[in-house]
Amino acid sequence: MVAWCVTRADELGGELAWQMGRPIAYGPNELRRGFQERAQYMCGIAEASLAEISISSGRFIRREPLGVVLVVAPWNYPWLTSVNAVVPALLAGNSVILKMAQQTPLVAERYAEAFAAAGLPAGVFQFAHMNHDQTARMISDPRIAFVAFTGSVDGGHAVQRAAAERFIATGLELGGKDPAYVRADADLSSSIENLVDGSYFNSGQSCCGVERIYVDRKIFKPFVDGFVALTKQYKLGNPLEAKTTLGPMVRASAADQVRAQIGAAVTKGAKALLDFPDREGTPYLAPQVLVDVDHSMAVMTEETFGPVVGIMPVDGDEQAIELMNDSRYGLTASIWTRDADAALAVGDRVETGTWFMNRCDYLDPALAWTGVKDSGRGVTLSSLGLEVFTRPKSFHLRK
């Protein structure tokens, strides 16, 4: 199945440009890199991760499949988010129904084509195009044994309510307001390059994208100057053109919500450092950098999901930790430093599912992908992400 998709990466990546606006320069890499890497890793560890656990002679634990797993996947990274659940659920012996977001329906249909070409028995993988009410009714159906949902916090609450009357588990990968902390000893050039990409890739429409940056006051000005200079190199335009590096947001209404958040911050005293012409009323939204920001502004506390980032100066580790934890979200967070001991010490105190040093916006398939607080619960990827699609059954055989 994976080989079928990767072979057609250009075609499938081009379809993403039409469906949700990602530039064709980047779309195929969602399949060639992350999708392929995660699927192949899960396939490679499945046999060992799902093996019988032997305690002693006549005492062991087996992992049994749950049954039918409903995967509800979003539009922003439709291949990457869905593969996290579709592949391990099947490897664990379950059947899967995929409900893809309404903006990216072709992804579900291509999965079906790929599995059919690979020889998966009919019915083991299926997809359904459904609205929210229909999805809720499916969750309440007694044939559904587990729901893997990736999406908004409100969506996660809706899934949990639909499942509340039944004794089934849910995996919820929800929103984020992911912070970055740049210490005084950081490699400035590398930090700027990676954090600009982490803030604006996919037009900022990433659950683990960088949305707020705290920079040691000693290097605040050179960091901001370099960040702005690099951001100015983005080319906003038609995602079907190869020269475009920043495509439109998924909908005009989504872009308007980000514009409103920026406007509210400026009204409260924030300063916008970029003056790209705005295509108001369209999904085309240029990147923006805000300074003179604080946590009274929604742009520093609520999920933005767009191409804007706020940058604040801090006076050291203690203030940075306090501000990073001042959020109802906790998906990923990053530190930029040459001091690995300091990175670990700070990371131990930051409330987050994944802690990065000198990188951001990346999922390592060998590590558990999880969130805390309103960023959700449950886990995908790693051996732990395989186990959630099974139930343990103990055997105690006395001769």
ROKOLSE-715747 format. One line per 4 residues: number of its first residue (from 1); for each residue x, z, y of C-alpha. Coordinates in nm, 2 decimals, always signed. Example, Ala and Ser with C-alpha at 12.3 -4.5 7.8 and 13.67 -1.06 7.14 Angstrom:
<fibas>
1> +1.23 +0.78 -0.45  +1.37 +0.71 -0.11;
</fibas>
This chain:
<fibas>
1> +0.00 +0.00 +0.00  +0.28 +0.10 +0.24  +0.47 -0.22 +0.17  +0.16 -0.43 +0.24;
5> +0.11 -0.27 +0.58  +0.47 -0.28 +0.69  +0.50 -0.65 +0.59  +0.22 -0.72 +0.83;
9> +0.34 -0.48 +1.10  +0.34 -0.75 +1.37  -0.01 -0.85 +1.30  -0.14 -0.49 +1.27;
13> +0.05 -0.38 +1.58  -0.10 -0.67 +1.77  -0.44 -0.55 +1.67  -0.37 -0.22 +1.83;
17> -0.30 -0.39 +2.17  -0.65 -0.54 +2.16  -0.82 -0.22 +2.03  -0.66 +0.06 +2.24;
21> -0.41 -0.11 +2.48  -0.06 -0.02 +2.34  +0.19 -0.29 +2.44  +0.27 -0.54 +2.16;
25> +0.64 -0.45 +2.22  +0.57 -0.11 +2.06  +0.27 -0.14 +1.84  +0.45 -0.27 +1.52;
29> +0.69 +0.02 +1.53  +0.41 +0.26 +1.46  +0.40 +0.10 +1.11  +0.77 +0.02 +1.06;
33> +0.89 +0.36 +1.16  +0.66 +0.67 +1.15  +0.39 +0.54 +0.92  +0.65 +0.41 +0.66;
37> +0.87 +0.71 +0.69  +0.59 +0.97 +0.64  +0.42 +0.79 +0.36  +0.75 +0.73 +0.17;
41> +0.86 +1.09 +0.22  +0.53 +1.23 +0.08  +0.55 +0.99 -0.22  +0.90 +1.11 -0.28;
45> +0.82 +1.48 -0.29  +0.48 +1.46 -0.46  +0.58 +1.51 -0.82  +0.79 +1.82 -0.75;
49> +0.55 +1.97 -0.49  +0.25 +1.94 -0.71  +0.42 +2.04 -1.04  +0.30 +2.32 -1.25;
53> +0.43 +2.66 -1.15  +0.57 +2.84 -1.46  +0.57 +3.22 -1.45  +0.65 +3.30 -1.81;
57> +0.54 +3.18 -2.16  +0.17 +3.14 -2.15  +0.14 +3.21 -1.78  +0.14 +2.93 -1.53;
61> -0.04 +2.78 -1.22  -0.17 +2.43 -1.20  -0.28 +2.25 -0.88  -0.61 +2.06 -0.92;
65> -0.75 +1.81 -0.67  -1.03 +1.92 -0.44  -1.25 +1.62 -0.49  -1.36 +1.40 -0.20;
69> -1.16 +1.44 +0.12  -1.30 +1.31 +0.45  -1.03 +1.21 +0.70  -1.14 +1.18 +1.06;
73> -0.86 +1.01 +1.26  -0.82 +0.93 +1.63  -0.74 +0.61 +1.82  -0.42 +0.71 +2.00;
77> -0.19 +0.68 +1.70  -0.43 +0.56 +1.44  -0.18 +0.47 +1.16  +0.04 +0.78 +1.22;
81> -0.24 +1.04 +1.23  -0.43 +0.90 +0.94  -0.13 +0.86 +0.71  -0.07 +1.24 +0.74;
85> -0.38 +1.31 +0.54  -0.48 +0.98 +0.36  -0.16 +0.95 +0.15  -0.11 +1.32 +0.05;
89> -0.48 +1.36 -0.03  -0.46 +1.06 -0.27  -0.12 +1.17 -0.42  -0.29 +1.51 -0.49;
93> -0.55 +1.33 -0.70  -0.84 +1.32 -0.45  -1.07 +1.04 -0.34  -1.06 +0.97 +0.03;
97> -1.32 +0.85 +0.29  -1.16 +0.75 +0.62  -1.36 +0.77 +0.94  -1.15 +0.60 +1.21;
101> -1.22 +0.64 +1.58  -1.46 +0.38 +1.73  -1.18 +0.23 +1.94  -0.97 +0.14 +1.63;
105> -1.20 +0.04 +1.35  -0.98 -0.23 +1.21  -0.72 +0.03 +1.10  -0.97 +0.16 +0.84;
109> -1.05 -0.19 +0.72  -0.68 -0.28 +0.69  -0.62 +0.04 +0.48  -0.89 -0.08 +0.24;
113> -0.73 -0.42 +0.21  -0.39 -0.27 +0.15  -0.51 -0.03 -0.12  -0.71 -0.31 -0.29;
117> -0.40 -0.53 -0.29  -0.20 -0.24 -0.43  -0.44 -0.20 -0.72  -0.60 +0.13 -0.64;
121> -0.92 +0.17 -0.85  -1.23 +0.07 -0.66  -1.40 +0.36 -0.47  -1.10 +0.59 -0.47;
125> -1.04 +0.50 -0.10  -1.34 +0.41 +0.11  -1.41 +0.40 +0.49  -1.71 +0.44 +0.70;
129> -1.78 +0.35 +1.06  -1.99 +0.64 +1.19  -2.10 +0.80 +1.52  -2.06 +1.18 +1.57;
133> -2.40 +1.27 +1.43  -2.34 +1.07 +1.12  -2.00 +1.23 +1.07  -2.16 +1.57 +1.10;
137> -2.41 +1.48 +0.83  -2.14 +1.36 +0.60  -1.94 +1.69 +0.65  -2.25 +1.88 +0.54;
141> -2.29 +1.67 +0.22  -2.21 +1.88 -0.09  -1.99 +1.59 -0.22  -1.73 +1.64 +0.06;
145> -1.47 +1.90 -0.05  -1.23 +1.90 +0.25  -1.22 +1.77 +0.61  -0.90 +1.66 +0.78;
149> -0.96 +1.62 +1.15  -0.73 +1.51 +1.43  -0.87 +1.50 +1.78  -0.99 +1.70 +2.07;
153> -1.06 +2.08 +2.08  -1.43 +2.01 +2.13  -1.42 +1.77 +1.83  -1.26 +2.04 +1.63;
157> -1.53 +2.29 +1.71  -1.79 +2.03 +1.62  -1.63 +1.97 +1.28  -1.60 +2.35 +1.22;
161> -1.97 +2.40 +1.30  -2.07 +2.12 +1.06  -1.87 +2.28 +0.78  -1.97 +2.64 +0.86;
165> -2.26 +2.65 +0.61  -2.04 +2.54 +0.32  -1.74 +2.70 +0.15  -1.50 +2.41 +0.23;
169> -1.17 +2.41 +0.41  -1.09 +2.21 +0.72  -0.76 +2.10 +0.87  -0.78 +2.07 +1.25;
173> -0.50 +1.91 +1.45  -0.62 +1.93 +1.80  -0.50 +1.90 +2.16  -0.18 +2.01 +2.33;
177> -0.02 +2.08 +2.66  +0.33 +2.06 +2.54  +0.61 +2.21 +2.76  +0.98 +2.13 +2.79;
181> +1.24 +2.37 +2.93  +1.56 +2.22 +3.07  +1.84 +2.49 +3.09  +2.12 +2.47 +3.34;
185> +2.37 +2.38 +3.06  +2.16 +2.08 +2.94  +2.30 +1.72 +2.92  +2.12 +1.59 +3.23;
189> +2.13 +1.22 +3.14  +2.01 +1.27 +2.78  +1.74 +1.52 +2.89  +1.60 +1.28 +3.15;
193> +1.60 +0.98 +2.92  +1.42 +1.16 +2.64  +1.17 +1.35 +2.85  +1.07 +1.04 +3.05;
197> +0.99 +0.87 +2.72  +0.82 +1.18 +2.58  +0.60 +1.20 +2.89  +0.49 +0.84 +2.92;
201> +0.51 +0.66 +2.58  +0.17 +0.53 +2.48  +0.06 +0.59 +2.84  +0.09 +0.97 +2.78;
205> -0.19 +0.95 +2.52  -0.01 +1.17 +2.26  -0.12 +1.51 +2.13  +0.25 +1.61 +2.13;
209> +0.35 +1.43 +2.44  +0.54 +1.62 +2.71  +0.29 +1.72 +2.99  +0.48 +2.00 +3.18;
213> +0.85 +2.05 +3.24  +1.03 +2.36 +3.36  +1.38 +2.30 +3.49  +1.65 +2.56 +3.58;
217> +1.66 +2.58 +3.96  +2.03 +2.51 +3.96  +1.98 +2.15 +3.84  +1.62 +2.10 +3.95;
221> +1.69 +1.84 +4.22  +1.92 +1.61 +4.02  +1.69 +1.63 +3.73  +1.38 +1.53 +3.93;
225> +1.57 +1.25 +4.11  +1.69 +1.11 +3.79  +1.35 +1.14 +3.63  +1.18 +0.96 +3.91;
229> +1.44 +0.68 +3.92  +1.39 +0.61 +3.55  +1.01 +0.63 +3.57  +1.02 +0.36 +3.84;
233> +1.15 +0.12 +3.58  +0.82 +0.11 +3.38  +0.63 -0.21 +3.40  +0.25 -0.15 +3.39;
237> +0.06 -0.45 +3.28  -0.12 -0.66 +3.01  -0.04 -0.51 +2.67  -0.03 -0.86 +2.52;
241> +0.28 -0.95 +2.73  +0.62 -0.87 +2.58  +0.76 -0.75 +2.92  +0.50 -0.47 +2.95;
245> +0.63 -0.12 +2.89  +0.32 +0.07 +3.00  -0.02 -0.05 +2.89  -0.37 +0.06 +3.00;
249> -0.53 +0.38 +2.89  -0.79 +0.35 +2.62  -1.09 +0.35 +2.87  -1.14 +0.33 +3.24;
253> -1.32 +0.66 +3.22  -1.02 +0.82 +3.06  -0.80 +0.69 +3.34  -1.05 +0.82 +3.60;
257> -1.03 +1.17 +3.45  -0.65 +1.17 +3.49  -0.68 +1.04 +3.85  -0.91 +1.33 +3.92;
261> -0.67 +1.58 +3.78  -0.38 +1.44 +3.99  -0.61 +1.44 +4.30  -0.71 +1.80 +4.24;
265> -0.34 +1.91 +4.21  -0.25 +1.73 +4.53  -0.54 +1.89 +4.71  -0.39 +2.23 +4.60;
269> -0.05 +2.14 +4.74  +0.13 +1.94 +4.47  +0.34 +1.65 +4.59  +0.32 +1.31 +4.41;
273> +0.66 +1.14 +4.41  +0.56 +0.79 +4.30  +0.37 +0.54 +4.50  +0.28 +0.27 +4.25;
277> -0.04 +0.08 +4.36  -0.34 +0.22 +4.19  -0.59 -0.01 +4.01  -0.88 +0.23 +4.07;
281> -1.18 +0.18 +3.84  -0.97 +0.02 +3.57  -0.79 +0.17 +3.27  -0.46 +0.06 +3.42;
285> -0.30 +0.38 +3.55  +0.06 +0.39 +3.68  +0.29 +0.69 +3.59  +0.31 +0.98 +3.82;
289> +0.55 +1.28 +3.88  +0.42 +1.59 +4.05  +0.63 +1.87 +4.20  +0.53 +2.18 +4.40;
293> +0.30 +2.25 +4.11  +0.19 +2.59 +3.97  -0.04 +2.72 +3.70  -0.34 +2.74 +3.93;
297> -0.36 +2.37 +3.88  -0.53 +2.21 +3.58  -0.25 +1.95 +3.56  -0.02 +2.24 +3.44;
301> -0.27 +2.42 +3.21  -0.53 +2.18 +3.07  -0.46 +1.88 +2.85  -0.41 +1.56 +3.06;
305> -0.36 +1.29 +2.80  -0.23 +1.04 +3.05  +0.09 +0.92 +3.22  +0.15 +1.22 +3.45;
309> +0.38 +1.52 +3.43  +0.43 +1.82 +3.65  +0.78 +1.96 +3.70  +0.85 +2.32 +3.81;
313> +1.18 +2.51 +3.89  +1.24 +2.83 +3.70  +1.51 +3.10 +3.73  +1.61 +3.13 +3.37;
317> +1.49 +3.19 +3.01  +1.25 +3.47 +3.08  +1.04 +3.29 +3.34  +1.05 +2.97 +3.13;
321> +0.92 +3.16 +2.82  +0.64 +3.32 +3.02  +0.53 +2.99 +3.16  +0.55 +2.80 +2.84;
325> +0.33 +3.06 +2.67  +0.08 +3.06 +2.96  -0.14 +2.81 +2.78  -0.43 +2.80 +2.54;
329> -0.24 +2.53 +2.34  +0.06 +2.55 +2.11  +0.14 +2.23 +1.93  +0.51 +2.15 +2.02;
333> +0.76 +2.27 +2.27  +1.12 +2.17 +2.35  +1.43 +2.31 +2.50  +1.72 +2.11 +2.64;
337> +2.05 +2.29 +2.61  +2.40 +2.28 +2.46  +2.36 +2.64 +2.33  +2.20 +2.64 +1.99;
341> +2.19 +3.02 +1.97  +2.00 +3.04 +2.30  +1.77 +2.76 +2.18  +1.68 +2.96 +1.87;
345> +1.64 +3.29 +2.06  +1.40 +3.13 +2.31  +1.22 +2.94 +2.03  +1.15 +3.26 +1.84;
349> +0.94 +3.38 +2.14  +0.76 +3.06 +2.23  +0.41 +3.03 +2.08  +0.41 +2.69 +1.92;
353> +0.38 +2.50 +1.59  +0.70 +2.31 +1.63  +1.01 +2.40 +1.83  +1.25 +2.12 +1.93;
357> +1.61 +2.14 +2.06  +1.72 +1.83 +2.26  +1.43 +1.61 +2.13  +1.06 +1.59 +2.17;
361> +0.75 +1.39 +2.06  +0.86 +1.34 +1.70  +0.72 +1.45 +1.36  +0.97 +1.51 +1.09;
365> +0.79 +1.45 +0.76  +0.99 +1.72 +0.59  +0.87 +1.99 +0.83  +0.52 +2.14 +0.85;
369> +0.31 +1.98 +1.12  +0.08 +2.26 +1.25  -0.04 +2.42 +1.57  -0.14 +2.76 +1.71;
373> -0.41 +2.88 +1.94  -0.64 +2.59 +2.05  -0.40 +2.33 +1.90  -0.57 +2.39 +1.57;
377> -0.50 +2.53 +1.23  -0.39 +2.41 +0.89  -0.09 +2.19 +0.81  +0.01 +1.83 +0.72;
381> +0.34 +1.68 +0.61  +0.61 +1.86 +0.41  +0.53 +2.01 +0.07  +0.29 +2.25 +0.24;
385> +0.09 +1.94 +0.36  +0.05 +1.83 -0.01  -0.06 +2.17 -0.13  -0.36 +2.19 +0.11;
389> -0.53 +1.91 -0.08  -0.53 +2.11 -0.40  -0.67 +2.43 -0.53  -0.47 +2.66 -0.76;
393> -0.59 +2.72 -1.12  -0.42 +3.00 -1.31  -0.37 +3.00 -1.68  -0.30 +3.32 -1.88;
397> -0.27 +3.24 -2.25  -0.23 +3.53 -2.49  -0.12 +3.45 -2.84;
</fibas>
